[in-house]
Amino acid sequence: MAASAAAAAAPEESVGSAAQSACDLGYLLTFLHWTGTMRHPRAGRRASRAYAAANAAVTLAFVYFVCSQVVVLFRAGTADLDNFTLTLSLIDTQGTWLLRIRHIAAMEPHFHRLAYQVGRDFGQFASAEDVRVLREGSRRMRTVMLLYLAFGLAECCVWLTAPASETGLPFVLALPYDVTRPAAYVATAVYCCFITLHTIMANFAADAFNASLIVQLRMQLALLNRNIVNVNRIVEQERSSPYKSESADALRPYKSYSTSDVNERLRKNILHHQAIIRNVQLLQSCLGSVLLGQSLSIGISVCFQLYQVAKSAESLQDAGKYSSYLFTMFAELFVYCWFADDLISESENVAQAAYEAVPSLLECPTPVKRSLLILMQRAQRPLTITAAGLFPLSRESFVSIVNVSYSFFAILRNFKED
């Protein structure tokens, strides 16, 4: 008895492992680990110590940078509104990233669970055909995320090659030493390069990780949608089966098998849907507050960078630098809104698939119809990723944030002209 149970569990376990392997996020987890952003779930003792040291160094570096920018802000004041808004943008961006690093550390166990959600939570519902679909979807997802990271690297190059201070550094810093000395200048330039690369690349990697989790949940909804459609097809095929013309005695065992099979499939679909809902809620609890802060931060930065681009149009180098900053902010917000909107659409498709399956299941027993009704009612509430519950992340919200930022930019420009 135990041997047969183990034999039945072995294929299920292998399919779950294959599904997890198809959706592996190791390339992002490794990068986040060695940049001191998030510990790898399978890190050993030495790797964990190295991560702790890197995380402490990164935190201290960004605390010093933000404090330096605050000093520059108070020293210069608002006499030069261009430098004032640029410094505010840097404080906003670097301070938000510093808070985000601490948030990731606080939510680390939940992120670790979500990193292996495909095998742990959805492996029992996967089939060999599902693994193939997941592998193809993950391959496309990885290509998009690598292009996203490549875009971030290009933005780093643009920012670092356009100096913002008289000394040729990309930032205006308040330093306790003479930066014109060769050794001090080299050390400060390396520090500025580290701040720029870590802010953009680690930030983009964290965004790519979160977006990949959203894509995984969307793919699970697509698989659930297909499984519901398959249940509908099974019932329709049985209605047109040649067994329908046989005697009642021959038909009775076929009907019994059909009912139990449909009931079991619907039960698995309901459990699958509930697992997806739990993981969306877990991801929402991890990202809700930080997405609100990030949306506000990006909106402020976009407003200031629009102002910088408009006022620095006479300098092509400055305009290019501020434009790259602007595009970086747009990309960081857009990647969430795009994939979160796909999640909403796919969750609505589940409700539509359940509704279309109703006519085919009218002759099924009451428990089967009740199960489908429960699934359909819950699916009518689309699954969303929201900014702390205030508004859902979608393509429409992306346009709204950009419009609000432009409105504040117009106010700031009028204030400058007056």
VENZIRA-V434739 format. One record per pair of residues at least 24 apart in sequence whose C-alpha atoms are under 10 Angstrom apart, sorted by the first residue. I is the first residue (numbers start at 1). GAP is how many residues later the second one is. Records with the same first field share a line. If there is no record, write none. Layout:
# VENZIRA-V434739
I->GAP, GAP
This chain:
# VENZIRA-V434739
9->115
11->113, 116, 117
12->111, 112, 113, 114, 115, 116
13->106, 107, 110, 111, 113
14->105, 109, 110, 114
15->104, 108, 109, 110, 111, 112, 113, 114, 115, 116
16->102, 103, 104, 105, 106, 107, 108, 109, 110, 111, 112, 115
17->99, 101, 102, 103, 106, 107, 109, 114
18->100, 101, 105, 108, 109, 110, 112, 113, 114, 116, 117
19->98, 99, 100, 101, 103, 104, 105, 107, 108, 109, 111, 112, 113, 114, 115, 116
20->95, 96, 97, 98, 99, 100, 101, 102, 103, 111, 114, 115
21->95, 97, 98, 110, 113, 114, 117
22->96, 97, 109, 110, 111, 112, 113, 114, 115, 116, 117
23->92, 93, 94, 95, 96, 108, 111, 112, 113, 114, 115, 116, 118, 119, 189, 190, 193
24->91, 92, 94, 95, 111, 114, 118, 188
25->90, 91, 113, 117, 183, 184, 187, 188
26->89, 183
27->115, 119, 178, 182
28->114, 117, 118, 174, 177, 178, 180, 181, 184
29->83, 86, 176, 177, 180
31->170, 171, 174, 175
32->169, 170, 171, 173, 174, 177
33->169
34->168
35->163, 166, 167, 170
36->65, 69, 162, 166
37->63, 64, 65, 67, 68, 71, 161, 165, 166, 168, 169
38->63, 64, 66, 67, 68, 69, 70, 73, 74, 164, 168
39->65, 66, 69, 70, 72, 73
40->68, 72, 75
41->67, 68, 70, 71, 72, 74, 75
42->70
55->46, 47, 50
58->40, 43, 136, 137, 140
59->38, 39, 40, 42, 43
60->38
61->37, 130, 133, 134
62->32, 33, 35, 36, 133, 136, 137
63->31, 32, 35
64->110
65->25, 26, 29, 30, 106, 108, 109, 110, 126, 127, 130
66->24, 25, 26, 27, 28, 29, 32, 107
67->24, 28, 106, 107
68->104, 105, 106, 107, 108
69->25, 102, 103, 104, 105
70->103, 104
71->102, 103, 104
72->100, 101, 102, 103
73->99, 100, 101
75->99
81->227, 335
82->222, 223, 225, 226, 229, 230, 334
83->81, 89, 225
84->220
85->216, 218, 219, 220, 222, 223
86->78, 85, 86, 215, 218, 219, 221, 222, 236
87->84, 85, 86, 217
88->212, 213, 216
89->208, 209, 211, 212, 213, 214, 215, 216, 236
90->81, 211
91->210
92->202, 204, 205, 206, 208, 209
93->106, 107, 201, 204, 205, 207, 208, 236
94->101, 102, 105, 106
95->202
96->103, 194, 197, 198, 200, 201, 202
97->101, 102, 103, 105, 106, 197, 200
98->101
99->191, 194
100->103, 106, 190, 191, 193, 194
101->101, 102, 105
103->183, 184, 186, 187
104->102, 182, 183, 186
106->180
107->178, 179, 180
108->178
110->169, 172, 173, 175, 176
111->98, 99, 102, 171, 172, 175, 176
113->166, 169
114->96, 99, 102, 103, 165, 166, 168, 169
115->94, 95, 97, 98, 101
116->97
117->96, 99, 100, 158, 159, 162
118->95, 98, 99, 102
121->151, 154, 155, 157, 158
122->95, 98, 149, 150, 151, 153, 154
123->149
124->144, 148
125->95, 98, 99, 102, 140, 143, 144, 146, 147
126->94, 97, 98, 146
127->96
129->94
130->89, 90, 93, 96, 97
133->86, 89, 90
134->82, 85, 86, 89
137->78, 79, 82
138->74, 77, 78, 81
141->67, 70, 71, 74, 75
142->66, 70
144->64, 68
145->59, 60, 62, 63, 64, 66, 67, 190
146->59, 62
148->53, 56, 57, 59, 60, 183, 184, 187
149->51, 52, 53, 54, 55, 56, 58, 59
150->51, 54
151->49, 50, 53, 176, 177, 180
152->45, 47, 48, 49, 50, 51, 52, 53, 172, 175, 176, 179, 180
153->43, 44, 47, 48, 51
154->170
155->41, 42, 45, 46, 166, 168, 169, 170, 172, 173
156->37, 40, 41, 42, 43, 44, 45, 165, 168, 169, 172
157->36, 39, 40, 164, 167
158->159, 162, 163, 164, 165, 166, 167
159->34, 37, 38, 158, 159, 161, 162, 163, 164, 165, 166
160->29, 32, 33, 36, 37, 161
161->156, 160
162->155, 156, 157, 158, 159, 160
163->154, 155, 158
164->153, 154, 157
169->24
170->26, 151
171->25
200->125, 128, 129, 132
203->129
204->124, 127, 128, 131
207->125, 126, 128, 129
208->124, 127, 128
210->73, 76, 77, 125, 126, 129
211->124, 125, 126, 127, 128, 129
212->124, 127
213->66, 67, 70, 126
214->65, 66, 69, 122, 125, 126, 127, 128, 129, 170, 171
215->124, 125, 127, 128
216->60, 127
217->58, 59, 60, 62, 63, 66, 123, 126, 129, 130, 166
218->58, 62, 121, 122, 123, 124, 125, 126, 127, 128, 129, 165
219->123, 124, 127
220->52, 53, 55, 56, 123, 126, 127
221->51, 52, 55, 56, 122, 123, 124, 125, 126, 127, 128, 129, 162
222->121, 124, 125, 127, 128
223->46, 49, 127
224->44, 45, 46, 48, 49, 52, 122, 123, 125, 126, 129
225->44, 48, 121, 122, 123, 124, 125, 126, 127, 128, 129
226->123, 124, 127
227->38, 39, 41, 42, 123, 126
228->37, 38, 41, 42, 122, 123, 125, 126, 127, 128, 129, 144
229->121, 124, 125, 127, 128
230->32, 35, 127
231->30, 31, 32, 34, 35, 38, 123, 126, 129, 130
232->30, 121, 122, 124, 125, 126, 127, 128, 129
233->124, 127
234->24, 27, 28, 126
235->24, 27, 122, 124, 125, 126, 128, 129
236->121, 123, 124, 125
239->121
255->109
258->106
259->104, 105, 106, 109
260->105, 108
262->99, 102, 106
263->101, 102, 104, 105, 106, 108, 109
264->104
265->103
266->102, 103, 105, 106, 109
267->101, 104, 105, 108
269->102, 103, 106
270->101, 102, 104, 105, 106, 108
271->104
273->74, 77, 102, 105, 106
274->101, 104
276->71, 107
277->70, 101, 102, 105, 106, 107
280->63, 103, 104, 105
281->102, 103, 104
283->102
284->100, 101, 102, 103, 104, 105
285->100, 101, 103, 104
286->102
287->98, 99, 100, 101
288->97, 98, 99, 100, 101, 102, 104
289->97, 98, 99, 100, 101
290->97, 98
291->42, 45, 94, 95, 96, 97, 102
292->94, 95, 96, 97, 98, 99, 101
293->94, 95
294->35, 38, 39, 93
295->34, 37, 38, 92, 98, 103, 106
296->91, 105, 109
297->32
298->28, 30, 31, 32, 34, 35, 103, 104, 107
299->30, 31, 34, 102, 103, 104, 105, 106, 107, 109
300->29, 101, 104, 105, 106, 108, 109
301->24, 25, 28, 29, 104
302->24, 25, 26, 27, 28, 99, 100, 102, 103, 104, 106, 107
303->99, 100, 101, 102, 103, 104, 105, 106, 107, 108, 109
304->101, 102, 104, 105, 108, 109
305->24, 100, 104
306->99, 100, 102, 103, 104, 106, 107
307->99, 101, 102, 103, 105, 106, 109
308->101, 105
310->99, 103
311->102, 105
330->68, 72
333->60, 62, 64, 65, 68, 69
334->59, 60, 61, 63, 64, 65
335->58, 59, 60, 63
336->49, 57, 58, 59, 62
337->48, 49, 55, 56, 57, 58, 59, 60, 61, 62
338->55, 56, 57, 58, 59, 60
339->46, 54, 55, 56
340->43, 44, 45, 46, 52, 53, 54, 55
341->42, 43, 44, 51, 52, 53, 54, 55, 56
342->42, 52, 53
343->39, 40, 41, 42, 50, 51
344->37, 38, 39, 40, 41, 48, 49, 50
345->37, 38, 39
346->36, 37
347->32, 33, 34, 35, 36, 37
348->28, 31, 32, 33, 34, 35
349->30, 31, 33
350->25, 26, 28, 29, 30, 32
351->24, 25, 26, 27, 28, 29, 30, 31
352->24, 27, 28
353->26
354->25, 26
355->25
